[in-house]
Amino acid sequence: MNKILLIIQREFLNRVQKKSFLIATILLPLIFPAIMAVLVYVAIEQKKNATKEVVYYVDESGLFVPDSTRFIFKKFEGSLNDAKKALQQDESYGLLYIPPFELSNPKGISLYTKVNPGPSEIGNLQSLLENRIRELKMQKFNIDQKVLDSLKTDVSIQSVNLSEGGQEKTSNSTVLFGVGMTCGILMYMFIFIYGAQIMQGIIEEKTSKVVEVIVSSVKPFQLMMGKIVGLASVGLLQFVIWIVLITTLSSVVLAYFGLEMPQQQMVNEMSQQNPAMQNQGSMEFMKMMSQIPFTYVIFNFLFYFLGGYLLYGALFAAVGSAVDSPAEAQQFMFPITIPMLIAYFGLFTFILDDPHGSISVWLSIIPFTSPIAMMGRIAFGVDDWQLALSMILLIAGFIFTTWVAGRIYRVGILMHGTKINYKVMAKWFMMKG
């Protein structure tokens, strides 16, 4: 045990004291706020200097009423063919053609441009025409706009969880969706990135012959465990630093440009829609945020990060010990990452859409998919027995993969120049000793 602790300490200090670690840990959190600052600045300047595009229109229906909110509309006096020829020699954005049409089935409306228009431009023109046709239909049926507006009623359903003890707790599906998606994506990224670092580190030590000196004083299994746990602690430290720095610096950047964090913007939008409910909206938002079990989510994130990392880290370590270069490792990495990919795609296909469905439950219990799947479900609330079973199976899965990887590692770490395939790795696994 003491030897494993020494290896953990060596791996931790060896990584933390490197310039590359310091640069990545400090520079990466600076990059995101810097990119945000540049994008916000460019967006503000573009908005200030934006000029409206000119769109000529040929209206054969006689029903079009131009709106200069997004474009500058100019009527073309002439035929459609003449307008097309004029467009080719003009600097205007495009030509809108409106033929005679029926209100019940408007067809034939076309936009001619010299470049492919973006979705926002097409959407703006479609909204303009749809609003105009709606007005014409109301005039046809003698419907007053005020009467129509009075018929529209917004309904907001408040989600309240009722526990077995009768306690009520409000929730918001949109917020829970965001928390689940963020946790699931972060889990996928960190397990994959730091698992690959284990494999890369073992390959480097194997090719440099350093490992042959180390294994003379410690068992290969102890070396593998020390490297896995040591790199896991480095990953956790780096993750915590990133979260703190990115959150702080992003708030500073947004405050500099007079902007606000997304949660505050949500409160302000609610207030603008109904100023009389400003205080009530703010209180409801704060109450909703307070109902999210952040401590519970963070604790489970750390547990599943460590469990998933240790489970996959052992497999990456086995691959690293068997090969002599990263190029050789590629053929073995894909089968290892298949369960992670299943969990990642399942996160968006099943889990976030139906977090309590049978497929979501099974993905969150199976050890190879549970780190990502469970973090996608955790904010929605998980039954205690499901969470306990998932944790127990994840620990058992880590012990199993470590045992399998250890049997491959003890032989492969000392092998050089051997052509590796699954048959050879199975032979190493079955060897006694």
N, C-alpha and C positions, 0 to 999 in steps of 0.2 A: 504493500500500500504506500509506503514511504517513497518507493522508487517511482510509482505512478504520480505522486504529488510533485516530486522533483521534475518529472518530465512535463507535467502541466505548467509548473512555474517557468521552466525553460521555454516552452512554446509560447506562453503568454508574454514574457519579457522580451523574447526574441522578436515577436511580431510588433509589440507596442513600441519598442525602442527604435524600430526602423523608421527612416525618413518617409518611406512610402506610406506607412500607416498614418503618421502625423499629417502628411499632405492630404491623403484621402479623407481623413477624419475631419480636418479643418476646412480644406478647400471645397469639398463637395457641398457642405451646408452653405458655403458662400456662393456657390454657382447658382443654386436654385433661386435665392433672393435676387441675385444679379440678373439672371434671365428674366425674372418677374419684373424687375425695375425697368429693364430695357423694353420689354413688351408693353408695359403700362405706359411708359413715356412715348413710345412710337404710336400707340393707340390714341393717346391724348393729342399728340401733334397732328396725327392723320385726321382726327375729328375736327381739329381747329382749321386745318387747311383744306378740308374736303370741299370739292366742288360738285354740284349736281350735274349729272349726265343729261345730254339733250336727246330726247326721243321724239322723232316725227311720227305722226299717226295719220292714217287714211281711214276715215270713218264713213263707211257706206251705209251704216245702220242709222246714223243720226242720233244715237242714244248715248254716246260716250261723253262723259264730263271729266276732263283732266283734273288731276290733283297733283300739285307741285311739291308735295311733302318729300318725295324721294327723287323724282326726275323733273326736268323741265320739258314739258310737252309743247310741241309746236305742230299745228295742223298743216298738212301738205295739201296744197290745192292742185290736184291733178290725179291721174290714174295711178294704180298700183305699180305698173311697169315703169312709169316715169319716176315714181318715188324710189324704186329699187336702183335705177341708174343714178339718181341723185345721191343715194346713200353711199354708193361706191366711190364717189368723188368728194364726199363730205367727211368731216371729222366728228360727226354726231355718233352717239352710242348705238342707236338702232332705229328701226322702223316698226311701228305697231300697226297691223292691219286688222280692221274690224269689219267683217262683211255683214250683210243683213242676217239676222238670226232670230230664232224664237226664244222667248224668255224661258220656256220650259226645257229647251234643249239647245243651248248656245254652242255652235260648232263653227270651225273655220277660222277662229281668231289665231293670228300668227305674229311672231316677233322675229324680224329679220335683223341679224347683227353680223358684223365682220369678224367677231371673235365669239367663242363659246361663252354664253352668259353663265354667271354663277347661280346657284340655287336661291340665294337671297333676292337677286334681281327678278328672277322668274316668279318667286313667291310674292314679291311686292306687287307686281303687275296683276297676278292672279287675284290677290286680295282686293285690289282696287276695282277690278272688273266684277268680282263677286259682290262687293258692297253695292256697286251701281245697279246690278241686276236685281239685288234684293230690294233696293229702293223702288225700282220700276214695278216689281211684283206687288209691293205694298200699295203703290199708287193704283195699280190695276184692280186690286181687291178692296180699295178704300180703307186700308189699315193705317192708323196713325202710329208714328214711330214711338210716341210716348206710351201709347197703349201696349205696344209690343215690348218695350223696355220694362213696363210694369209686370209683364208676365214672366220675365226672367227672374229666377230666384236661385241664389247660390246656397248650396247645402254643404255643410262641413260636418263630417262624422268624426266624433271623438272616440278614439280607441281606448278602452279601459279593460285592463286585465283583472279578473276576479279570481283571487287565490282560494284554496280550499278553506282557509280560515276566515274568509269573507272580506279580506283586505282588498281595496281597490287601488290600482296604479295606472295612471294614464301613460300612453306611449304614442309614438309617431312612426308610422311604417317607413316614411321617406328617410328619417334620421337613422333608423335601425338598418335600413338597406345600405346606407352610406357607411355606417360603422362596420357592417358585415363584409361589404365589398373591400373596404380598405384593409381590414385585418387579413382577409383571405389572400389578397394580392401581395401584401407585405410578407406573409408567411411563405408563399411560393418563392418570392424573390430571394429571401434571406437563406432559406434552406438550400436552394440551388446554388447561390453564390458561394456561401461558406462551405458547403459540401464539396464543391469543385476545388476550393482552396486546399482542403485536406488532401485530395488526390494529387494536386499539383505539388504540394509540399513534400509528400512521400516520394513522388517520382524524382524530385530534385535531390533529396537525400540519398535515394537509391543509386542514382547515376553518379553522384559525387563520391560514393563509397563511404560516406560518413556513417551510414546506418550500420555498416559492418563493424565499426568501432563501438557503436552504441550497444548493439545486441550482444556484445561480449560481456556486458555487465548487467543487462536487463533482458527479460524475456520479450520476444516479439509482441506478444499480446499486451504486455504492460506498456510497451512503446506505442502501440496503436491506440490504446485507451488514453494515454497521456496526451497524445497529439489531438485526438478528437475533442476531449474535454477542454484542453488548453485553447484551442481555436474557438470553441463555443463561448468561452468567457471573453475572448477578444471580440467576437461578434456582438455579444450583448452590450459590452462597453461602448463599442462604436455606434450601435443602434441608439442607445440612450443619448449619447452626445449629439448625434444627428437630429433627433427629435427636438431636443432642447434648443439647439442653435437655429434650426430651420424655422421653428415656430416663432422664436424671438425675432430673428432677422426679418422674416416675412411680415410680421406685425409692424416693424419699424419702417420697412419699405412702403407698405400700404398707407401708413400714417403720414409719411413724407409727401405722398401724392394726394393726400386728403381723402383716401379711400378707407374702407373698413373691412374687417374680417367677414367671411361669408355669413356666419351666424348673426352678426350685427346687421348686415345688409338685409337678412330675412326679416328681422324685427322691424326695420325701417320701412320695408315694402309693405308689411302688414299695416303699419301706422299710416302710410300714405293712402292706402286703399280706403281706410276708414279712420280719419284723425280722431274721432270721438272715442275710438277703442285703443288709443295709443298705449296708455298705461296698462289696460287689460291685456293687450297683445304682448307687451313686454313681459308681464308677469306670467302669462301662459307659456311663453317661450322658455323663460327661465325655469318654470316648473317642469316643463317637458324635458329640458336638458338635465335637470337634477334627478329625473327618474331613470336616466341611463346609468347603469351600474359600471362606471368607469373602472373602479378598483377591481371589480369582479372580472371585467373584460381584460384588463392589463395583467392580472394574475394568471388567467388562463392563457393569454397570449405568451407569456414567459414560459409557462409549463409546456405548451405545445411547440413552442419554438425549440426549447431544449430537447423535448422528446423526439420531435421530427428530425431535428438536426442530428441527434445521436443515432437515430435509426438509419437515416440515409448516409450520415457521415461514415458509419461502419462499412457500408457497401462501397462508398467512394474510396475508402481506405484500402479495401480488398482489391479494387481495380487498380489503384495506384501502385500497390505492392507487386502486382502481377506483370505490369508492362514496364517498358523502358523509356517511353516517350509519350507526350500528350496525344500525338497522332494515333498511336496504337490504342489509346484509351477510348477513342470515339466510338468504336464498335460495341463497347460494353456499357457506355453511358446511356444510350437510348433505352435499353430494356429497364434500367434502373429508374429512369425518369418517367416511364409510361404511367405508373400509378399517380405521380404528381400531376401529369397532364390530365389524367382522367378527373382528378379532384379539382383542378383549375377550371376545366371546361364545365364540370358539373356545378361549380360555384355559380356560374351565370345561367346554366340551363335549368337546374333543378333547385338548388339550395336557396338562392336569394328570392326566387319566385314562390317557392313552397317550402319554407324551412322546416316544417313539421311533417312533410311527406315521407313515405317509406324509403324512397331512394336517398333522400337527404339524410335520414337517420342512419341508414346502413353505411353511407359514405363517411359519416362522422364517427362511426364506431370502428370500422376496419382500420388497423394501425397505419397502413401505407397511405391512406387517404385522409385519415382523421385530422392531422394538423391543419390542413387547409379547409376541409369541409366543416369541422367543428367551429373554427373561427368565423366562418360565414354564418353559422347558426347562433353563435353564442349571445349576440345582442338581442335576438328575438326571444330568448328564454329557452332553456333546455331542461328537461326533466332530470332530477338528481341521479336517478339510476342510470340514465343514458350517459351522463357526464362521467359518473364513477366507472361504468363499464368501459367507456372509451379510454379513460386514463389508465386503467389497469391493463387493458389490451395493448396500449401504446408502450407501456413499460415492459410488458412481456415481449412485444415485438422488437423493442430495442435490445433486450437481452438475447433474443433469438438471432437477430442479424449480427450482433456483436460476436456471438459464438460461431456463426457460419463464417463471418469475415475473418475472425481470428485464426481459424484453421487454414484458410487460404493465405492469410498474411504471413504466418510463421514460416511457410515454405517459399512463397513468392518473393518476399522481401530480399532473399539471398540469391535468387535466380537471375541470371543475366543472359541475354542472347537467345532465350527460348521462344519459339513460335507459340504464341498464346492463343488458345481458343477455349470454348466452354468445356470441351472434353478434358483438356489439360487441367483447368481449374477444378473440375469435379474430381480428378485424380488426386490433386493436392488436398482437397477437402477430405478425401477418404483415407489419406495416409495416416498411419499411427505414429505416435511420438509426442 
